Amino acid sequence: MIINETKGRVWHGRVELADTFFKRFRGLMLVGNVSHALVFVLPVESRLNASIHMLFMLSDIDVIWLDSTKRVVDFKRAKKWRVYAPKKPAKYIIEGPVGLIRALDVEEGDLISWQVSEEKRKSVPVRVSLPGKVSFDKANGFAMAESVKELKAEKN
């Protein structure tokens, strides 16, 4: 979720963080239908570092540039195959679907905050005890039974 603290407006979409070189490098390139926002955390606050390109983008996006205090220094609807730089130095860039700027009613000087959406966690195998003669012990992760007939006989 992204919040315009100045105006009390909220955008309830998914938010991801681009806080490493590779995440910033990839950005939203080749994303067909941009439905989430990506917050870039730049290493240095500057105009040059905060410039973006729209090469290899499949759709237009809304872009908001913020300084180190998270105040808006510039915002634009970025069109495919163009290059953009903010009017003033920026430390954060928010890229999102078209309509994000309007939903937040963004103006220069507004204070913007965000909450990163929780990532889906991968499942982790866990040992469980099973009834009867079925076990995971010494089976390299596979359930082992001494025989199917014995298991059927135990149930009856």
C-alpha positions in Angstrom: 0.0 0.0 0.0 1.2 3.5 -0.8 0.0 6.5 1.3 -0.1 10.2 0.6 0.4 11.3 4.2 -0.3 15.0 3.2 -3.7 14.3 1.8 -4.7 11.1 3.5 -5.1 9.2 0.2 -4.2 5.5 0.0 -3.5 3.2 -2.9 -4.2 -0.4 -1.8 -2.2 -2.3 -4.4 0.8 -4.6 -3.9 4.1 -2.9 -3.3 7.6 -4.5 -3.8 11.0 -3.1 -2.9 13.9 -2.7 -5.4 16.7 -2.2 -3.0 19.5 -4.1 -4.7 21.4 -3.5 -7.9 19.8 -6.4 -9.7 16.2 -5.5 -8.6 16.7 -1.9 -9.7 18.3 -3.0 -13.0 15.3 -5.3 -13.8 12.7 -2.9 -12.6 9.4 -3.3 -14.5 11.1 -4.1 -17.9 9.2 -6.7 -19.9 6.3 -6.8 -17.4 3.1 -7.1 -19.6 0.4 -5.8 -17.3 1.8 -3.6 -14.5 -0.5 -4.1 -11.6 1.8 -3.5 -8.7 4.1 -0.7 -7.6 7.9 -0.9 -7.3 9.8 1.3 -4.8 13.4 1.9 -5.8 15.8 2.7 -3.0 18.7 4.5 -4.6 22.2 4.4 -3.1 22.6 8.2 -3.4 20.2 11.1 -3.7 20.9 12.7 -7.1 19.2 13.6 -10.4 21.5 11.4 -12.4 20.9 8.2 -10.3 17.2 8.9 -10.3 16.9 9.1 -14.1 15.0 6.2 -15.6 14.6 4.8 -19.1 11.5 3.2 -20.5 13.3 1.0 -23.0 11.9 -2.6 -23.2 8.7 -1.5 -21.3 5.5 -3.1 -22.6 3.2 -0.4 -21.2 3.2 3.2 -19.8 3.6 3.7 -16.1 3.2 6.4 -13.4 6.5 7.5 -11.8 6.9 9.5 -8.5 10.3 10.8 -7.4 10.9 11.4 -3.7 13.8 13.1 -1.8 15.5 11.6 1.3 12.6 12.9 3.5 10.1 11.1 1.2 8.7 14.4 -0.2 7.6 14.4 -3.8 10.1 16.3 -6.0 8.6 15.3 -9.4 6.0 12.9 -10.9 5.1 11.9 -14.5 3.2 9.5 -16.7 6.2 7.8 -18.3 5.7 6.6 -21.9 7.4 3.6 -23.6 10.8 4.1 -25.2 11.7 7.4 -23.6 14.1 8.6 -20.9 13.1 10.7 -17.9 15.0 12.6 -15.1 13.4 14.4 -12.1 13.5 18.2 -11.7 15.4 17.8 -8.4 17.6 15.1 -6.8 15.7 12.0 -5.6 16.5 9.1 -3.2 13.4 7.0 -3.9 11.4 6.3 -7.1 8.0 4.8 -7.1 6.9 3.1 -10.4 3.4 1.9 -10.7 0.4 1.4 -12.9 -1.2 4.2 -14.8 -3.6 5.9 -12.4 -1.4 5.7 -9.3 -0.7 9.5 -9.4 -4.3 10.3 -9.7 -5.4 7.8 -7.0 -2.9 9.4 -4.5 -3.7 13.0 -5.8 0.1 13.6 -5.9 1.6 17.1 -5.9 5.1 18.3 -5.4 5.9 18.5 -1.7 3.5 15.8 -0.6 4.8 13.3 2.0 4.6 9.7 0.7 5.0 6.5 2.6 4.5 2.8 1.8 4.2 -0.6 3.2 5.8 -3.4 1.3 3.5 -6.4 0.7 4.5 -9.6 2.3 6.3 -12.1 0.0 4.8 -15.5 -0.4 7.1 -17.9 1.4 8.3 -21.1 -0.1 7.2 -24.3 1.6 9.7 -26.2 3.7 9.6 -30.0 4.2 8.9 -31.0 7.8 9.2 -34.4 9.4 5.9 -35.7 10.7 5.2 -38.9 12.6 2.7 -41.2 10.8 0.6 -43.9 12.4 1.6 -47.6 12.2 4.5 -48.7 10.2 4.7 -45.7 7.9 7.7 -43.4 8.6 10.1 -41.0 6.9 13.1 -42.4 8.8 16.0 -43.7 6.7 13.9 -43.1 3.6 15.5 -40.0 2.1 12.3 -38.0 2.4 9.9 -40.7 1.0 7.3 -42.4 3.2 8.0 -46.1 3.5 5.7 -48.9 4.5 6.7 -52.4 5.1 3.9 -53.7 2.9 0.6 -52.5 1.6 -1.1 -55.7 2.9 0.1 -55.0 6.4 -1.3 -51.4 6.3 -4.7 -52.6 5.0 -4.7 -55.3 7.7 -4.0 -52.8 10.5 -6.9 -50.6 9.4 -9.4 -53.5 9.6 
